[in-house]
Amino acid sequence: MVKNQRPTTLVLSLFWWFFGVVATVMGQRNREATTLFQTRVVKVGVVLDLGGGIVGKMGSNSIRMCVNDFYDSHPHYKTRLQLILRDSQRDIVTAAAQVVDLIKNEQVEAVIGPVTTTEAMFVINLGDKAHVPIVTFSATSPSLSSLHTPYFFQIAQKDSTQVEAISAIIQAFRWKEVVPIYVDNSYGEGLIPWLTNSLQKSYIRVPYLSAIDFSATDDAIERELYKLMTMQTRVFVVHMTPLLGSRLFAIAKTIGMMDQGYVWIVTDGMANFFNSLDSSIMESMEGVLGVRPCIPRTKQFLDFRARWKRQFLRDNPTLVDINLNAFGIWAYDATTALAMAVEKLDSTLSGFTNVSKNSSNVTDLENFGVSRNGEKLREALSNVRFKGVGGDFKLVGGGELQASAFEIVNAIGNGERNIGFWMPDKGLIRNMNAKNATTAYSTSKENLGTIIWPGDTYSVPKGWQIPTNGNMLKIGVPVKDCGYTEFVKIIHDPITNSRKVTGFCIDVFNAVVEALPYALPFEFIPFEKSNGEMAGTYDDLITQVYYGKFDGVVGDTTITANRSSYVDFTLPYTESGVTMVVPIKDNRKKNAWAFLKPLTWDLWVTTFCSFVFIGFVVWVLEHRINNHFRGPPSYQIGTSLWFSFSTMVFSHRERVASNCGRFVVIVWVFVVQILVQSYTASLTSLLTVEQLRPVITDVHQLLKNRLNVGYLDGSFVREILKDLGFQESQLRIYRSAEECNDLFIKGTANGGIDAAFDEVPYVTHLLQIYCSKYTMIEPRFKTGGFGFVFPKGSPLVADISRAILNVTQGAKMKTIENAWLNGSSCPESNAQISSASLGLESFWGLFLVIGVSCALALMFFLATFLYQYRHILSSHQPSTSIWTRIGTLLSIFNEKDLSSHTFKKSAKQDASVASSPAHHHGIGSAEASPSTHCPSSPYSYTESNFSFYGDQVMFSPDRHDYGTHQGHETQDREMRVVHDDTQEVATTNSNNTNSQAT
């Protein structure tokens, strides 16, 4: 029973399946009919090279796939694009005729295409006249933007957007010269201005532009490549179509231009087709770098690329090697943008206005109509934004695709490999998705992957090399007739008729060439006439490099600003500058007053005044409390000066009692010690060291006295002397150090010179020959020193400059100098001329210190004194004048301060002496020496030897020295004075007590 039911179930299942399929097909047909009834068809013309062009076939496939994909995903749209294809046959006239037919007869709303820039140049004007947008996805020349038509949409990366990426690569490897090779048409010419401008902003020279015709034969291409081989530049940027570029690289491989040392960079015109070129062509391009727009590897892109490949092989089964690239993606996104823009049009407007119906010529340009929807379609297309297969779709500048990142690829074998990316804001980067990518713009080669260069090498080419035509560098050298042959010397061999070039400059250049990391073949060619004399000046020799007769100049050529306008100099390898040399003589002072020379007169006067001032300050601080600074006025003055000046030899014996005085004396002794030591050192130098002084110390002295000056024959120094104001009659020429010495011996009076102006290397050589006769003095005029000369933009300059640093900083340079210039044998020749005397400017700080110290001590003493006797200044007696009060203070200052520690101690000593047996025998406080009848030293007298009568100070000799009677009288006077003083002190103390009580 169950077995009989199985066939029945199978039949019923097949019936329901068949019924479902029929229902589905009928429903789809009904929906299609309904859609066609409800939607509006918009005609769009497509003008592509459908015959043999890869871009045309690729674009056609992408456009048709886009229309199907777009409306499958947007079934609710009320518009449908109707594609009308035309074949341009890769011909300008045919493409223009097809566009005219589409606009005039088919009345299309927009045109997609054409493929090439030359075709688009004419079609753009047609679209502008009819208000029909022209949408191209493959015409990338920036020259199309110069037409400034609002109806042209360049939905592709312009060629000008990649020049910064190319420039960044060249900067990364520090190549200094580049030769662009481009197709000679509007496509190739459109990029060159942008490329050269970008390179020049990066200080990269473009010495030559190589233009190759699109229809050039292989022989013509080969001749152009051989021409490039004769140049030094080895970095080439190729901007061509894939067809012409493939022929170029095949020929370059054959003649050896794809070997080691060459650099080839191709633009996106060829880099976009790396995955579609024949394997033999890719093998001939091994080591080439390519720059092309970066397409994000999204899931949408990968899915579309797989579907596109299947569809393309179905339509073109013979083109199995063609793969999708940026042009196919841009065609897809451009069609999507056009479909979205059409949907926004007004359905009530269609067709063209002002169409003539009388013309029988289908291509009559005079009877163009104007699209009613053209303005709105242009505006809608400009504002379209969406996420396309190629990334974010956005038009800028009215109709240009926004710039994106560029991918840098390296051709390896028959394939390619990514080595990095370039972004407008970050420069060269290794990985687009790196989170730690630097935000600063970078041109570092470290951000690129490993590159295989032409010749299957990993070594970075230096970008230039000596031409392969077998010629060595022609290096011009100056001819020295008779003088300064130590720098450059040419030796003629009459037997072999050969010339040998030697000298300091020649040896330096040979050492520099040996330090280069590569071989540099060259030959020296003397710049001479048939008779062996120099064929001109140094400027004439350098001019030969500018005109191309010489490849460089080696010799004693000075770097100047004027010369650097025509040639390039390496770094200098000698000391720079132009200086003046004059005779010198011994200026030592050989007279009795030479000991005054170490110090200037202002310092002598300042020092003397300081001694007097210090004596006065110490007297003020010590007068009231120190016996050594009391007595008659002449004695006090003498003691103060004696004390002050004796500190010069540190022989002062007077005791200083006050703290302020001690402070001043300590500071002053420190100052005196420095002055004495400095004087001793300067005097020793003046009397023992040989003092050589120039006869002339200033160039103005030469001009004022109209003295003659000399300069080296042929040197640019002549112009410097003329600018300084020297007349022609004052200038004398010399050709050697010997001639210069002879002119110095003659002097101006005998037709010679009194000074010479020359470059430092020549002057140094002169001083080494004539020691102690001449010296260099100011002024020194800045120059660049000796340097090697090369043509403008020569890549040798950088390498040789680095080699010069290696040579000059090592022991090799010293060996060369010793061999030719004998080193330095006159140490005094480089001595700077300056004053040998010490001036006040060197010691004013010391005098400031002692002055401040004295001022502080005096201020402290005055404040203390005035505070002690403030009752006198504050007297309330109206009849007492200020001058009387000041006189009272002065009289008090002249008295002893009996309350001081010094006099208290002296009083105790007097008391002990009075109670001693010696005192009862009549022995005074100051005794005469037992072995002599002379009076004792003033230092031995006590205060009892001095009496004061008002302002008069009287000296009281000892009684034992002047007789008994006189001694008694003197003693009586002293007792009276002491009694009066005691009463005065008592009165003063009483007044002070009363005043305080009051």
VENQUIBEL-V142098 format. One record per residue. SS is DSSP state (@ for helix, = for strand, . for the rest). NEAR is the number of other C-alpha atoms within 12 Angstrom. Layout:
# VENQUIBEL-V142098
SS,NEAR
SS,NEAR
This chain:
# VENQUIBEL-V142098
.,7
@,8
@,9
@,9
@,11
@,12
@,13
@,14
@,14
@,14
@,13
@,14
@,14
@,14
@,14
@,14
@,14
@,14
@,14
@,14
@,14
@,14
@,14
@,14
@,14
@,14
@,14
@,14
@,14
@,14
@,17
@,17
@,13
@,16
@,21
@,18
@,14
@,17
.,22
=,24
=,25
=,34
=,31
=,35
=,42
=,46
=,49
=,45
.,32
.,28
.,19
.,18
.,26
@,35
@,42
@,35
@,36
@,42
@,41
@,44
@,39
@,42
@,45
@,33
@,31
@,35
@,31
@,22
@,21
@,29
@,26
@,14
@,12
.,19
.,20
.,18
.,24
.,25
=,30
=,35
=,36
=,29
=,30
=,30
=,32
=,32
=,32
.,35
.,25
.,29
.,26
@,25
@,21
@,25
@,38
@,37
@,29
@,38
@,49
@,39
@,31
@,37
@,45
@,39
@,30
@,30
.,34
.,42
.,48
=,53
=,52
=,58
=,55
.,51
.,48
.,38
@,37
@,32
@,38
@,45
@,38
@,30
@,47
@,40
@,26
@,38
@,45
@,31
@,28
@,41
.,36
.,46
=,49
=,51
=,49
=,51
.,47
.,48
.,44
.,46
.,42
@,34
@,27
@,38
@,29
@,13
@,19
.,20
.,29
.,33
.,39
=,48
=,52
=,49
.,47
.,45
.,42
.,37
@,43
@,36
@,33
@,44
@,43
@,37
@,45
@,48
@,43
@,40
@,45
@,40
@,29
@,25
.,26
.,28
.,37
.,36
=,38
.,45
=,39
=,40
=,38
=,39
=,32
.,26
.,25
@,27
@,34
@,40
@,32
@,31
@,38
@,37
@,22
@,26
@,39
@,31
@,19
@,27
@,32
@,23
@,18
.,26
.,20
.,32
=,30
.,34
.,26
.,24
=,29
=,30
=,30
=,32
.,25
.,25
.,18
.,20
.,16
@,23
@,17
@,20
@,31
@,25
@,20
@,28
@,32
@,23
@,23
@,35
@,30
.,21
.,28
.,34
=,39
.,40
=,46
=,42
=,45
=,43
=,49
.,41
.,38
@,32
@,26
@,30
@,41
@,33
@,33
@,42
@,39
@,28
@,27
@,34
@,29
@,19
@,23
.,22
.,36
.,33
.,27
.,28
.,32
.,40
=,44
=,46
=,45
=,43
.,47
@,43
@,42
@,41
@,43
.,39
.,40
.,44
.,29
.,28
.,32
.,25
@,22
@,20
@,33
@,32
@,27
@,35
.,47
.,40
.,42
.,47
=,45
=,45
=,46
=,43
=,42
.,34
.,34
.,25
.,16
.,17
@,15
@,19
@,26
@,19
@,15
@,29
@,30
@,16
@,21
@,34
@,27
@,22
@,26
@,31
@,21
@,14
@,20
.,23
.,13
.,11
.,22
.,20
.,19
.,29
.,34
.,40
.,40
@,41
@,44
@,43
@,43
@,45
@,44
@,44
@,44
@,53
@,49
@,40
@,43
@,48
@,40
@,32
@,34
@,40
@,30
.,26
.,30
.,21
.,21
.,10
.,20
.,23
.,29
=,25
=,21
.,16
.,23
.,19
.,16
.,11
.,15
.,13
.,17
.,23
.,23
.,23
@,25
@,21
@,26
.,33
.,33
=,29
=,33
.,27
.,35
@,38
@,28
@,28
@,39
@,37
@,26
@,27
@,44
@,34
.,25
.,32
.,23
=,21
=,18
=,28
.,35
.,40
=,28
=,21
=,34
.,31
=,31
=,21
.,19
.,25
.,36
=,38
=,40
.,26
.,34
.,32
.,31
=,43
=,38
=,45
=,41
=,39
=,38
=,32
.,25
.,22
=,26
=,31
=,28
=,30
=,32
=,37
=,44
=,43
=,36
.,26
.,21
.,26
=,37
=,40
=,39
.,31
.,26
.,29
.,13
.,13
.,10
.,11
.,20
.,21
.,15
.,15
.,19
=,28
.,32
.,26
@,25
@,17
@,29
.,31
.,22
.,23
.,33
.,33
=,32
.,36
.,28
.,25
=,21
.,15
.,19
.,27
.,30
.,29
.,33
=,34
.,33
.,29
.,21
.,22
.,15
.,13
.,17
.,22
=,30
=,27
=,34
=,39
=,44
.,42
.,42
.,34
.,26
.,22
.,22
.,35
.,28
.,33
.,36
.,35
=,30
=,32
=,20
=,16
=,11
.,9
.,7
.,9
.,9
=,14
=,20
=,20
=,33
=,30
.,31
@,35
@,39
@,36
@,31
@,39
@,44
@,31
@,27
@,37
@,28
@,21
@,24
.,24
.,14
.,19
.,16
.,26
.,21
=,22
=,24
=,31
=,30
=,36
.,38
=,22
.,14
.,9
.,10
.,19
.,17
=,26
.,24
.,23
.,23
@,34
@,30
@,27
@,38
@,44
@,30
@,31
@,34
@,26
.,17
.,21
.,21
.,30
.,39
=,43
=,47
.,49
.,45
.,44
.,44
=,43
.,38
.,32
.,16
.,18
@,30
@,27
@,19
.,25
.,33
=,35
=,40
.,39
.,32
.,36
.,41
.,36
.,25
.,28
.,30
=,38
=,34
=,37
=,44
=,45
=,34
=,30
=,18
=,18
.,19
.,22
.,23
.,14
.,11
.,8
.,12
@,20
@,23
@,24
.,30
.,32
=,31
.,24
@,16
@,21
@,26
@,23
@,16
@,24
@,32
@,21
@,19
@,32
@,31
@,25
@,29
@,43
@,36
@,30
@,39
@,45
@,45
@,35
@,40
@,40
.,36
.,34
.,33
.,37
@,35
@,36
@,38
.,40
.,36
.,26
@,19
@,16
@,22
@,28
@,25
@,22
@,33
@,37
@,29
@,29
@,36
@,35
@,29
@,24
.,30
.,28
.,17
.,20
.,14
.,21
.,17
.,30
.,25
.,31
.,27
.,27
@,20
@,28
@,34
@,24
@,27
@,36
@,41
@,23
@,26
@,38
@,31
@,21
@,30
@,30
@,19
@,21
@,34
@,23
@,18
@,21
@,29
@,21
@,22
@,26
@,25
@,19
@,22
@,28
@,23
@,13
.,17
.,18
.,24
=,30
=,29
=,30
.,26
.,30
.,24
.,24
@,30
@,17
@,17
@,30
@,22
@,15
.,17
.,22
.,33
.,35
=,44
=,44
=,39
=,35
.,28
.,29
.,28
.,28
@,35
@,29
@,21
@,29
@,34
@,19
@,13
@,21
.,21
.,28
.,22
@,19
@,19
@,31
=,35
=,34
=,31
=,31
.,26
.,29
@,34
@,20
@,25
@,40
@,31
@,24
@,31
@,33
@,21
@,18
.,25
@,25
@,16
@,14
.,21
.,28
.,35
.,42
=,47
=,49
=,47
=,46
=,37
@,36
@,38
@,40
@,40
@,37
@,37
@,40
@,35
@,27
@,26
.,27
.,24
.,27
.,26
=,40
=,40
=,43
=,33
=,28
=,25
=,23
=,23
.,21
.,29
.,29
.,29
=,34
.,38
.,46
=,47
=,43
.,33
.,30
.,31
.,36
.,33
@,40
@,29
@,25
@,31
@,37
@,29
@,23
@,31
@,36
@,25
@,23
@,31
@,27
.,16
.,16
@,14
@,24
@,29
@,22
@,20
@,29
@,28
@,20
@,20
@,27
.,29
.,20
.,20
.,24
.,19
.,22
@,18
@,26
@,32
@,24
.,20
.,19
.,23
.,14
.,17
.,28
.,28
=,30
.,24
@,22
@,16
@,18
.,26
@,20
@,15
@,26
@,31
@,20
@,21
@,30
@,26
@,19
@,27
@,34
@,25
@,20
@,29
@,30
@,19
@,21
@,27
@,23
@,15
@,15
@,23
@,23
@,16
@,20
.,26
@,20
@,23
@,28
@,22
.,18
.,20
.,13
.,13
.,10
.,10
.,16
.,16
@,17
@,13
@,17
@,24
@,20
@,18
@,24
@,23
@,22
@,21
@,27
@,27
.,31
.,33
.,32
.,26
.,23
.,17
.,20
@,18
@,26
@,22
@,18
@,19
@,23
@,20
@,14
@,17
@,21
@,14
@,16
@,21
@,18
.,15
.,16
@,12
@,15
@,17
@,13
.,12
.,20
.,20
.,30
.,31
.,30
.,28
.,23
.,14
.,11
.,9
.,10
.,12
.,17
.,21
.,23
.,15
@,28
@,23
@,21
.,26
.,32
@,40
@,32
@,34
=,30
=,33
=,29
=,20
.,17
.,18
=,15
=,23
=,24
=,25
.,33
.,35
.,36
@,27
@,28
@,22
@,18
.,14
@,15
@,14
@,17
@,23
@,19
@,18
@,27
@,26
@,17
@,24
@,28
@,21
@,17
@,24
@,25
@,16
@,18
@,24
@,16
@,14
@,16
@,21
@,15
@,15
@,18
@,18
@,14
@,18
@,19
@,13
@,12
@,18
@,11
@,8
.,7
